[in-house]
Amino acid sequence: HLSSNRGVMKLSPRNQPSPRRNYSNGKKISIEKSLIILIFSVTFCTLCFFNGETIENDITTAILSMSDDYLPPQSEEPLDRPPKCTPEQRSQMLKQLTPDSCNKEYGPWLQKCSFTLATKCPDTTWIDSHYESIHEKAARRTNTATPDNTFVAVYVGCNKGFDAINALRMGTGNSKYNKKAWASQMNATHASVCNQNEAFEFKLQEGDDDEEELVTFDGTVHCIEPISITANRLKDSAKNLRWDDKLLVTEAAISKEVGVQYFPKLTVAGVENKGLDECKNLKKSDPDAFKESCDEVPLYSLDHYMENVAEKKDDGRVHLLSIDVEGYDFDVLLGANHTLTRTEYLEFEYNWMGSWSTQNLIDAVNMLDELGFTCYWAGVGRAWRIDESCWLDHFSWHSWSNVACANRLINAKVAKNMEETFIKTLEEEGITY
């Protein structure tokens, strides 16, 4: 862990506005890219006395791998970074997200920390309202396409697929994609932590009369799942419903590199709390049991998957990227630099397991900020910004929680929705977690 004035490394100046890039001007982009690399190079030169593989080296590699071939697609006028949090805003955040239970006295597995309680099973109203607006315009025949005509979502750690199906419904506006039909195929799976099978389903616009058909959009959801029995159930369910041309299921693990990895052989599909660590530990403690209990699974970086493995090579916008990989979320981000530059909206988990045990959330937030994202704790219709200016000391405590980030460079509308939700959240009185 690197140290600064609050125990974490500061990757870049926070007082710089988000660059307003001219994507048609290659020379200008190269200069901006060089400046970013220079900032990171100077910062990381002070860290040379550290030994071993570190998160700093991974972040440096991610930044240096930026290529002019992977520039974010042009959209409406990009947003600058939001204004810095004021002392009053920080004080209000401290009242709402108290530090009392975010310490060693309360083990993270007890899930007592304030930002754990605040972000458990989030209701992401900011992204829902964006797509509600798209479908409302389509219903009035004032809009007949998503920004680049095809909705694309990627679910890394697809599990039972209910969230992926809801995203397909949200992005395409097609009512045939619904949780009831999906549940009829995915029955007898392990119970969901957040009851995704029964939770909110995206509400579609209704036509003016029974004969009027709603406008629908083309869409694809990449559903990536490493647990064999779950991946096979997902594939069978999609095939039985004839959705397998839109829900593309791949049995694989995603990280920051390409190779193979091992995951437990399970007898029940949809188990959410089993992953890479089980087989890692078993390989050390009981090699014979490891051979019997673990499956070899292909391992890809997300960039490699999108460019070389995916059944459909979507090289345009990624409208939604969701990561839920039991403690290895930052590793996925570190291997997704090119994909992130064209991703509008991102969700991932933060906790104390896997690689997160030696990684800092603020490092991930800062890296994402350089790529154009503003990140927030994602609550139930509430959000708290977690950039450098809003960061509170106890946010460094590793505890299970959900983070959502909007790319202000390529989808200003969602970025505005999230910042407005943050402002409204701070205006609420009597909220204490």
C-alpha positions as CSV (number, residue, x, y, z in Angstrom):
1,H,0.0,0.0,0.0
2,L,1.4,3.4,-1.0
3,S,1.0,6.3,1.2
4,S,-0.1,9.9,0.7
5,N,-1.9,12.3,2.9
6,R,-4.6,9.7,3.6
7,G,-2.8,6.4,3.1
8,V,-3.3,5.9,-0.6
9,M,-1.4,6.9,-3.7
10,K,-2.5,10.0,-5.7
11,L,-2.2,9.0,-9.3
12,S,-2.7,12.4,-11.0
13,P,-3.7,16.0,-10.2
14,R,-7.4,16.4,-9.5
15,N,-7.5,20.0,-10.5
16,Q,-7.2,19.3,-14.2
17,P,-10.4,19.6,-16.3
18,S,-11.4,16.6,-18.4
19,P,-9.8,17.0,-21.8
20,R,-12.2,18.0,-24.6
21,R,-10.6,15.8,-27.2
22,N,-10.7,16.4,-31.0
23,Y,-11.0,12.8,-32.2
24,S,-10.4,13.8,-35.8
25,N,-7.0,15.4,-35.0
26,G,-4.5,12.6,-34.5
27,K,-1.7,15.1,-33.6
28,K,-3.6,16.6,-30.8
29,I,-4.5,13.2,-29.4
30,S,-0.9,12.1,-29.4
31,I,0.1,15.2,-27.4
32,E,-2.6,14.5,-24.8
33,K,-1.7,10.9,-24.6
34,S,2.0,11.9,-24.1
35,L,1.1,14.2,-21.3
36,I,-0.9,11.5,-19.5
37,I,2.0,9.1,-19.9
38,L,4.4,11.8,-18.6
39,I,2.3,12.4,-15.5
40,F,2.2,8.7,-14.7
41,S,5.9,8.2,-15.5
42,V,6.9,10.9,-13.1
43,T,4.6,9.7,-10.4
44,F,5.7,6.1,-10.7
45,C,9.5,6.9,-10.8
46,T,9.2,7.7,-7.1
47,L,8.1,4.1,-6.4
48,C,11.2,2.4,-7.8
49,F,12.3,1.1,-4.4
50,F,9.3,-1.2,-4.2
51,N,10.0,-4.9,-5.0
52,G,7.7,-7.5,-6.6
53,E,4.7,-7.3,-8.8
54,T,2.6,-4.3,-7.7
55,I,-0.6,-2.7,-8.7
56,E,1.3,0.4,-9.7
57,N,3.1,-1.5,-12.4
58,D,-0.2,-2.9,-13.7
59,I,-1.8,0.6,-13.9
60,T,1.3,2.0,-15.6
61,T,1.0,-0.8,-18.2
62,A,-2.7,-0.1,-18.7
63,I,-2.0,3.6,-19.4
64,L,1.0,3.0,-21.6
65,S,-1.1,0.5,-23.7
66,M,-3.4,3.3,-24.8
67,S,-3.4,3.5,-28.6
68,D,-4.9,6.0,-31.0
69,D,-6.7,3.1,-32.6
70,Y,-8.8,2.7,-29.4
71,L,-10.1,6.2,-28.9
72,P,-13.6,6.7,-27.5
73,P,-16.3,7.2,-30.1
74,Q,-17.6,10.7,-30.5
75,S,-20.8,11.6,-28.7
76,E,-22.5,14.7,-27.5
77,E,-20.2,17.4,-26.0
78,P,-18.2,15.6,-23.3
79,L,-18.4,16.8,-19.7
80,D,-15.6,18.1,-17.6
81,R,-14.9,16.4,-14.3
82,P,-17.6,17.4,-11.7
83,P,-16.7,20.3,-9.4
84,K,-14.6,19.3,-6.4
85,C,-16.6,18.3,-3.3
86,T,-17.0,21.2,-0.9
87,P,-16.2,20.8,2.8
88,E,-20.0,20.9,3.4
89,Q,-20.6,18.1,0.9
90,R,-17.8,16.0,2.5
91,S,-19.3,16.7,5.9
92,Q,-22.8,15.5,4.7
93,M,-21.3,12.4,3.2
94,L,-19.6,11.6,6.6
95,K,-23.0,11.9,8.3
96,Q,-24.7,9.6,5.8
97,L,-21.9,7.1,5.4
98,T,-20.5,6.9,8.9
99,P,-17.1,5.4,9.7
100,D,-18.2,3.7,12.9
101,S,-18.3,0.1,11.7
102,C,-15.7,0.3,9.0
103,N,-12.7,-1.0,11.0
104,K,-11.1,-4.2,12.3
105,E,-13.5,-4.5,15.2
106,Y,-16.1,-5.5,12.6
107,G,-14.8,-8.1,10.2
108,P,-15.8,-7.3,6.6
109,W,-17.7,-10.6,6.3
110,L,-20.2,-9.2,8.8
111,Q,-21.2,-6.5,6.3
112,K,-21.7,-3.8,8.9
113,C,-19.7,-1.0,7.2
114,S,-21.9,2.0,6.1
115,F,-21.1,1.9,2.4
116,T,-21.8,-1.9,2.4
117,L,-25.2,-1.2,3.9
118,A,-25.8,1.7,1.5
119,T,-24.9,-0.2,-1.7
120,K,-26.3,-3.6,-1.0
121,C,-28.5,-4.7,-3.9
122,P,-28.5,-1.2,-5.6
123,D,-31.3,0.3,-7.7
124,T,-29.6,2.1,-10.5
125,T,-32.3,4.6,-11.3
126,W,-29.8,6.8,-13.2
127,I,-29.2,4.3,-16.0
128,D,-32.9,3.1,-16.0
129,S,-34.1,6.7,-16.6
130,H,-31.7,7.1,-19.5
131,Y,-33.1,4.1,-21.3
132,E,-36.7,5.0,-20.3
133,S,-36.1,8.3,-22.1
134,I,-34.8,6.5,-25.2
135,H,-37.8,4.2,-25.4
136,E,-40.2,7.1,-24.7
137,K,-38.8,9.0,-27.7
138,A,-39.0,5.8,-29.8
139,A,-42.7,5.3,-28.8
140,R,-43.4,8.8,-30.1
141,R,-41.5,7.9,-33.3
142,T,-39.0,10.7,-32.6
143,N,-36.1,8.4,-32.2
144,T,-35.6,5.1,-34.0
145,A,-32.2,4.0,-32.8
146,T,-29.8,3.8,-29.9
147,P,-26.8,6.2,-30.3
148,D,-25.0,3.8,-32.6
149,N,-27.9,1.5,-33.6
150,T,-26.9,-1.6,-31.6
151,F,-27.1,-2.0,-27.9
152,V,-24.1,-4.0,-26.4
153,A,-23.7,-5.1,-22.8
154,V,-21.0,-7.3,-21.3
155,Y,-21.5,-9.2,-18.0
156,V,-18.3,-10.6,-16.6
157,G,-19.4,-13.1,-14.0
158,C,-22.9,-13.6,-15.5
159,N,-24.0,-16.1,-12.9
160,K,-27.7,-16.9,-13.3
161,G,-28.2,-14.3,-16.1
162,F,-31.1,-12.4,-14.7
163,D,-29.3,-9.1,-14.7
164,A,-28.1,-9.8,-18.2
165,I,-31.6,-10.5,-19.4
166,N,-32.9,-7.4,-17.8
167,A,-30.1,-5.4,-19.6
168,L,-31.1,-7.0,-22.9
169,R,-34.7,-6.0,-22.3
170,M,-33.7,-2.5,-21.3
171,G,-31.4,-1.9,-24.3
172,T,-33.6,-3.4,-27.0
173,G,-37.0,-2.5,-25.7
174,N,-38.2,-6.0,-26.6
175,S,-40.7,-7.4,-24.1
176,K,-39.9,-11.0,-25.0
177,Y,-36.8,-10.7,-22.9
178,N,-38.3,-11.1,-19.4
179,K,-37.4,-12.7,-16.1
180,K,-40.4,-14.9,-16.0
181,A,-39.5,-16.7,-19.2
182,W,-35.8,-16.9,-18.1
183,A,-36.7,-18.3,-14.6
184,S,-38.7,-21.1,-16.3
185,Q,-35.5,-22.3,-17.8
186,M,-33.1,-21.5,-15.0
187,N,-35.1,-23.2,-12.3
188,A,-33.4,-25.2,-9.5
189,T,-30.4,-22.9,-9.3
190,H,-28.8,-21.6,-6.2
191,A,-30.7,-18.8,-4.5
192,S,-29.6,-15.2,-5.4
193,V,-28.2,-12.8,-2.8
194,C,-30.3,-9.9,-4.2
195,N,-33.2,-12.0,-5.5
196,Q,-32.5,-10.9,-9.1
197,N,-35.2,-13.3,-10.3
198,E,-37.9,-11.4,-8.5
199,A,-36.3,-7.9,-8.3
200,F,-37.1,-4.9,-10.5
201,E,-37.7,-5.6,-14.2
202,F,-37.2,-2.8,-16.6
203,K,-40.5,-1.3,-17.5
204,L,-41.2,-0.8,-21.2
205,Q,-43.3,1.8,-22.8
206,E,-46.9,0.9,-23.8
207,G,-48.2,1.7,-27.3
208,D,-51.1,4.1,-27.8
209,D,-53.4,1.1,-28.7
210,D,-53.3,-2.6,-28.7
211,E,-52.4,-2.8,-32.4
212,E,-49.5,-0.5,-32.2
213,E,-46.1,-2.2,-32.0
214,L,-43.3,-0.7,-30.0
215,V,-40.1,0.3,-31.6
216,T,-37.3,-2.2,-30.7
217,F,-33.6,-2.0,-31.2
218,D,-31.0,-4.6,-32.1
219,G,-28.9,-5.7,-29.1
220,T,-26.3,-8.2,-27.9
221,V,-25.3,-9.2,-24.4
222,H,-22.1,-11.0,-23.8
223,C,-22.6,-13.4,-20.8
224,I,-19.2,-14.6,-19.5
225,E,-19.3,-17.3,-16.8
226,P,-16.4,-19.5,-15.5
227,I,-18.4,-22.1,-13.5
228,S,-19.0,-25.0,-15.9
229,I,-22.4,-26.1,-14.6
230,T,-23.7,-22.5,-14.6
231,A,-22.4,-21.7,-18.0
232,N,-24.0,-24.8,-19.5
233,R,-27.3,-24.0,-17.9
234,L,-27.1,-20.5,-19.3
235,K,-26.4,-21.8,-22.8
236,D,-29.2,-24.3,-22.6
237,S,-31.7,-21.7,-21.4
238,A,-30.8,-19.2,-24.1
239,K,-31.0,-21.9,-26.7
240,N,-34.4,-23.2,-25.5
241,L,-35.8,-19.7,-25.6
242,R,-34.2,-19.0,-29.0
243,W,-32.4,-16.1,-27.5
244,D,-28.9,-17.5,-28.1
245,D,-28.3,-15.1,-31.0
246,K,-28.6,-12.2,-28.6
247,L,-27.4,-13.7,-25.3
248,L,-23.9,-14.9,-26.1
249,V,-22.7,-17.2,-23.4
250,T,-19.0,-18.0,-23.0
251,E,-17.5,-20.3,-20.5
252,A,-14.3,-18.4,-19.5
253,A,-12.7,-16.4,-16.8
254,I,-11.7,-12.8,-17.3
255,S,-8.6,-11.1,-15.7
256,K,-5.7,-8.9,-16.8
257,E,-3.9,-11.6,-18.8
258,V,-4.4,-14.6,-21.1
259,G,-3.9,-18.2,-20.1
260,V,-5.8,-20.8,-18.0
261,Q,-7.3,-20.7,-14.6
262,Y,-9.1,-23.2,-12.3
263,F,-12.6,-23.0,-10.9
264,P,-14.5,-25.5,-8.6
265,K,-16.7,-28.2,-10.0
266,L,-20.1,-27.6,-8.6
267,T,-23.3,-29.7,-8.6
268,V,-25.7,-26.8,-8.5
269,A,-25.8,-24.0,-11.0
270,G,-25.8,-20.3,-10.0
271,V,-23.7,-20.5,-6.8
272,E,-22.5,-16.9,-6.3
273,N,-19.8,-17.2,-3.6
274,K,-17.5,-19.8,-5.2
275,G,-14.7,-18.8,-7.4
276,L,-11.0,-18.7,-8.2
277,D,-9.7,-18.7,-4.5
278,E,-11.2,-22.1,-3.7
279,C,-9.1,-23.9,-6.3
280,K,-6.0,-21.7,-5.5
281,N,-6.1,-22.7,-1.9
282,L,-6.9,-26.4,-2.6
283,K,-4.0,-26.7,-5.0
284,K,-1.6,-25.7,-2.2
285,S,-3.2,-27.8,0.5
286,D,-4.3,-30.9,-1.3
287,P,-3.1,-31.4,-4.9
288,D,-5.0,-34.7,-5.3
289,A,-8.3,-33.2,-4.2
290,F,-7.5,-30.2,-6.5
291,K,-7.4,-32.4,-9.6
292,E,-10.7,-34.0,-8.7
293,S,-12.5,-30.8,-7.6
294,C,-11.4,-28.1,-10.1
295,D,-12.0,-27.5,-13.8
296,E,-9.5,-25.9,-16.1
297,V,-11.1,-22.8,-17.7
298,P,-9.7,-20.5,-20.4
299,L,-8.5,-17.2,-19.1
300,Y,-8.7,-14.0,-21.2
301,S,-8.2,-10.3,-20.6
302,L,-11.4,-8.4,-21.5
303,D,-9.7,-6.7,-24.4
304,H,-8.5,-10.1,-25.8
305,Y,-12.0,-11.5,-25.4
306,M,-13.7,-8.6,-27.2
307,E,-11.2,-8.6,-30.0
308,N,-10.4,-12.3,-30.5
309,V,-12.9,-14.6,-28.8
310,A,-16.3,-13.1,-28.7
311,E,-18.8,-14.7,-31.0
312,K,-19.8,-11.3,-32.3
313,K,-16.9,-8.8,-32.5
314,D,-18.6,-5.6,-31.3
315,D,-16.1,-2.9,-32.0
316,G,-18.5,0.1,-31.4
317,R,-20.0,1.2,-28.1
318,V,-20.2,-0.9,-25.1
319,H,-23.3,0.6,-23.4
320,L,-23.0,-1.3,-20.2
321,L,-20.2,-3.3,-18.6
322,S,-20.9,-5.2,-15.4
323,I,-18.1,-7.0,-13.4
324,D,-18.8,-9.4,-10.5
325,V,-15.8,-11.8,-10.1
326,E,-15.5,-12.4,-6.3
327,G,-12.6,-10.1,-5.6
328,Y,-10.8,-9.8,-8.9
329,D,-12.7,-6.9,-10.3
330,F,-9.7,-4.5,-10.6
331,D,-7.7,-7.2,-12.4
332,V,-10.5,-7.3,-15.0
333,L,-10.3,-3.5,-15.3
334,L,-6.5,-3.6,-15.7
335,G,-7.0,-5.9,-18.7
336,A,-9.8,-3.8,-20.3
337,N,-8.1,-0.5,-21.2
338,H,-9.2,-0.5,-24.9
339,T,-12.7,-1.8,-24.0
340,L,-13.2,0.9,-21.3
341,T,-12.4,3.7,-23.7
342,R,-15.6,2.8,-25.6
343,T,-17.7,1.9,-22.5
344,E,-20.5,4.3,-21.5
345,Y,-21.4,2.8,-18.1
346,L,-19.6,0.5,-15.7
347,E,-20.5,-1.4,-12.5
348,F,-18.2,-3.5,-10.4
349,E,-17.9,-4.9,-6.8
350,Y,-15.4,-3.9,-4.2
351,N,-14.5,-6.2,-1.3
352,W,-11.7,-7.7,0.8
353,M,-11.2,-11.0,-1.2
354,G,-9.0,-12.0,-4.0
355,S,-6.8,-9.3,-5.5
356,W,-8.7,-6.6,-3.7
357,S,-7.0,-7.7,-0.5
358,T,-3.8,-6.0,-1.8
359,Q,-5.4,-3.4,-4.0
360,N,-6.9,0.0,-3.3
361,L,-10.2,1.2,-4.6
362,I,-9.0,4.8,-5.0
363,D,-6.3,3.5,-7.4
364,A,-9.0,1.9,-9.6
365,V,-11.1,5.1,-9.4
366,N,-8.2,7.3,-10.4
367,M,-7.3,5.0,-13.3
368,L,-10.9,5.1,-14.5
369,D,-11.0,8.9,-14.1
370,E,-8.1,9.2,-16.6
371,L,-10.2,7.2,-19.0
372,G,-13.1,9.6,-18.6
373,F,-15.2,7.9,-15.8
374,T,-16.6,9.4,-12.7
375,C,-17.4,6.8,-10.0
376,Y,-19.9,6.6,-7.2
377,W,-21.0,4.3,-4.5
378,A,-24.2,2.9,-6.0
379,G,-27.1,2.7,-3.6
380,V,-30.9,2.2,-3.9
381,G,-31.7,5.3,-5.9
382,R,-28.8,7.1,-4.2
383,A,-25.2,7.8,-5.1
384,W,-22.1,9.2,-3.4
385,R,-19.2,10.4,-5.5
386,I,-15.9,8.8,-4.7
387,D,-13.3,10.8,-6.6
388,E,-10.2,12.3,-4.9
389,S,-12.1,15.4,-3.7
390,C,-14.9,13.4,-2.1
391,W,-12.9,10.5,-0.7
392,L,-13.2,9.9,3.0
393,D,-10.6,8.0,5.0
394,H,-12.8,5.0,5.9
395,F,-13.5,4.3,2.2
396,S,-10.1,2.6,2.2
397,W,-11.5,-0.1,4.4
398,H,-12.1,-3.2,2.3
399,S,-15.8,-4.2,2.6
400,W,-18.3,-5.6,0.2
401,S,-19.9,-2.8,-1.8
402,N,-21.1,-1.8,-5.3
403,V,-19.5,0.9,-7.5
404,A,-21.0,2.5,-10.6
405,C,-19.1,4.8,-13.0
406,A,-20.3,6.9,-15.9
407,N,-18.1,7.8,-18.9
408,R,-18.5,11.6,-19.1
409,L,-16.6,11.7,-22.4
410,I,-19.0,9.5,-24.4
411,N,-22.3,9.6,-22.5
412,A,-22.8,12.9,-20.9
413,K,-26.5,12.2,-20.2
414,V,-25.8,9.2,-17.9
415,A,-22.9,11.2,-16.3
416,K,-25.3,14.1,-15.6
417,N,-27.9,11.7,-14.2
418,M,-25.4,10.2,-11.7
419,E,-24.1,13.6,-10.6
420,E,-27.6,14.9,-10.1
421,T,-28.5,11.8,-8.0
422,F,-25.4,12.5,-5.9
423,I,-26.5,16.1,-5.3
424,K,-30.0,15.0,-4.4
425,T,-28.7,12.3,-2.1
426,L,-26.7,14.8,-0.1
427,E,-29.8,17.0,0.2
428,E,-31.7,14.3,1.9
429,E,-31.8,14.7,5.7
430,G,-31.9,11.9,8.2
431,I,-30.0,9.3,6.1
432,T,-27.5,7.4,8.2
433,Y,-25.9,4.1,7.4
